[in-house]
């Protein structure tokens, strides 16, 4: 086998796959197809990235950044201006929550 060509390699691969049970043969073929598709996808994305890099910066990236709004001032929750909870609806206590959970 000094001068084996691609056809000889192909025939050897087909002979090896043909000796396997059908389930393994199907898995081998699907694995080979998956590897080929992933290799083509990697080549495509690499070439696409190279193409985009050589095209230059998009015009949206070249615009000046927009200034952000100033943060809201801190609120003192104890000040009289801050709305307080209504007196007729007190905050629930742990005992009341436990009582309602047992009743349900």
C-alpha positions as CSV (number, residue, x, y, z in Angstrom):
1,X,0.0,0.0,0.0
2,X,2.7,2.4,-1.0
3,X,0.6,4.6,-3.2
4,X,-2.8,4.5,-1.5
5,X,-5.2,7.1,-2.8
6,X,-8.4,8.6,-1.4
7,X,-10.4,5.8,-3.0
8,X,-8.4,3.2,-1.2
9,X,-9.0,5.0,2.1
10,X,-12.7,5.3,1.3
11,X,-13.0,1.6,0.6
12,X,-11.2,0.7,3.9
13,X,-13.6,3.0,5.9
14,X,-16.6,1.5,4.1
15,X,-15.4,-2.0,4.9
16,X,-14.8,-1.2,8.6
17,X,-18.3,0.4,8.9
18,X,-19.9,-2.5,7.0
19,X,-18.6,-5.0,9.6
20,X,-20.3,-3.3,12.5
21,X,-23.9,-3.9,13.7
22,X,-26.4,-1.5,12.1
23,X,-26.7,0.6,15.3
24,X,-23.0,1.2,15.5
25,X,-22.7,1.9,11.8
26,X,-25.5,4.5,12.0
27,X,-23.7,6.1,15.0
28,X,-20.4,6.2,13.1
29,X,-21.9,7.8,10.1
30,X,-23.8,10.4,12.1
31,X,-20.7,11.2,14.1
32,X,-18.7,11.7,10.9
33,X,-21.5,14.0,9.5
34,X,-21.5,15.9,12.8
35,X,-17.8,16.5,12.7
36,X,-17.9,17.6,9.1
37,X,-20.8,20.1,9.8
38,X,-19.0,21.5,12.8
39,X,-15.8,21.9,10.9
40,X,-17.6,23.8,8.1
41,X,-19.4,26.0,10.7
42,X,-16.1,26.9,12.3
43,X,-14.6,27.8,9.0
44,X,-17.6,29.8,8.1
45,X,-17.6,31.8,11.3
46,X,-13.9,32.4,11.1
47,X,-14.1,33.7,7.6
48,X,-17.1,35.8,8.5
49,X,-15.2,37.4,11.4
50,X,-12.2,38.1,9.1
51,X,-14.5,39.7,6.6
52,X,-16.2,41.9,9.2
53,X,-12.9,43.0,10.7
54,X,-11.6,44.1,7.3
55,X,-14.7,46.0,6.4
56,X,-14.2,48.6,9.1
57,X,-16.1,49.8,12.1
58,X,-19.8,50.1,11.7
59,X,-21.2,53.6,11.7
60,X,-23.2,53.0,14.9
61,X,-20.0,52.2,16.7
62,X,-18.4,55.5,15.5
63,X,-21.1,57.7,17.1
64,X,-20.3,59.6,20.3
65,X,-21.5,57.9,23.5
66,X,-24.7,59.3,24.9
67,X,-24.5,60.8,28.4
68,X,-26.4,58.9,31.1
69,X,-28.8,60.5,33.4
70,X,-27.7,61.4,36.9
71,X,-28.6,58.9,39.6
72,X,-31.7,59.6,41.7
73,X,-31.0,61.2,45.1
74,X,-30.9,59.0,48.1
75,X,-34.2,58.9,50.1
76,X,-34.3,59.1,53.9
77,X,-37.1,56.8,54.8
78,X,-37.5,58.3,58.3
79,X,-38.2,61.8,57.0
80,X,-41.8,63.1,57.3
81,X,-41.9,63.6,53.5
82,X,-41.6,59.9,52.9
83,X,-45.0,58.1,52.8
84,X,-45.5,55.9,55.9
85,X,-47.6,52.8,56.1
86,X,-51.2,53.3,56.9
87,X,-52.1,52.8,60.6
88,X,-55.2,50.7,59.8
89,X,-53.0,48.1,58.0
90,X,-50.2,47.1,60.4
91,X,-47.4,45.0,59.1
92,X,-48.1,41.3,59.5
93,X,-46.3,39.5,62.4
94,X,-44.8,36.1,62.2
95,X,-47.4,34.7,64.6
96,X,-50.2,35.9,62.4
97,X,-48.6,34.3,59.3
98,X,-48.1,31.0,61.1
99,X,-51.7,31.1,62.3
100,X,-53.0,31.6,58.7
101,X,-50.8,28.9,57.3
102,X,-52.1,26.3,59.8
103,X,-55.7,27.3,59.1
104,X,-55.3,26.7,55.4
